Amino acid sequence: MTEKISIRVFIADDHAIVRAGLKQILAEERDIAVVGEAETGLDAVKLFRKSRCNVLLLDISLPDRNGIEVLKQIKDDKPELAVLMLSMHREDQYAIRSLKAGASGYLTKQSAPRELVNAIRQVAGGQRYVSAQLAQVLAAQLGEDHDKPVHDTLSDREYQTLTMIASGKTVSEIARELSLSVKTVSEYRSRLLSKMKLKTSAELTHYAIRNQLID
């Protein structure tokens, strides 16, 4: 006699090997079933509803759109859906932004399989999931909004542009990767420099390194 499937999971990740690995992990759980998958943000927005999922595993770095933008669009469409963000980035880089945008939790892809399963069950039950390390970061930030670093005031797209510049990408490379015009990315860069009171991309890079915004 098998346990009734109560958690229906949709996976949005552009790497087939990652999707296969996630499906293999979840196939061992009697109460969880993977009911759909997508490799782009556009497909995720189109297909997740048809799957009637109640948990979405969403990669933060999709090839066509930033995962946080996809998250916001999906939550506008289906606010009750539990979204668990997956990322190669450290928690201190994108987790808080994801939670503020409506995510139910955030996991790095280096997390143990059991942590993934526990996180899925927790968000499916209407709770938020954060690791012990992230909980400490959140606790430390309570009551410290007046000391908020400059990068926390940036929009999601501005923050993404900052990290890409700091990683050594040119404006043209960023435009190509984000499917934006060079002019648009240049405007993001100018806005960044103005908000952060910096003058050059080198200063942006030094800021990102000093604040551990890039790996």
MOVENQUI-V789967 format. One record per pair of residues at least 24 apart in sequence whose C-alpha atoms are under 7 Angstrom apart, sorted by the first residue. I is the first residue (numbers start at 1). J is the second residue. Records with the same first field share a line. If there is no record, write none. Layout:
I = J ; J
This chain:
2 = 30
3 = 30 ; 31
4 = 31
5 = 30 ; 31 ; 32 ; 33
6 = 31 ; 32
7 = 31 ; 32 ; 33 ; 54 ; 124
8 = 32 ; 33 ; 34 ; 35 ; 53 ; 54 ; 55
9 = 33 ; 34 ; 35 ; 53 ; 54 ; 55 ; 56
10 = 34 ; 35 ; 36 ; 37 ; 48 ; 53 ; 55 ; 56 ; 57
11 = 36 ; 37 ; 38 ; 56 ; 57 ; 58
12 = 37 ; 38 ; 39 ; 40 ; 44 ; 57 ; 58 ; 59
13 = 38 ; 39 ; 40 ; 58 ; 59 ; 62
14 = 39 ; 40 ; 62 ; 63
15 = 39
25 = 113
40 = 64
41 = 65 ; 70
45 = 74
54 = 81 ; 82 ; 124
55 = 81 ; 82 ; 83 ; 124
56 = 82 ; 83 ; 84
57 = 83 ; 84 ; 85 ; 86
58 = 83 ; 84 ; 85 ; 86
59 = 85 ; 86 ; 87
60 = 85 ; 86 ; 87
64 = 178 ; 179
65 = 178
68 = 98 ; 101
72 = 101 ; 102
75 = 102
82 = 123 ; 124
91 = 134
93 = 213
104 = 128 ; 129
105 = 129 ; 130
106 = 130
150 = 196
158 = 188 ; 192
162 = 204
163 = 213 ; 214
165 = 201 ; 205
166 = 204 ; 205 ; 208
167 = 214
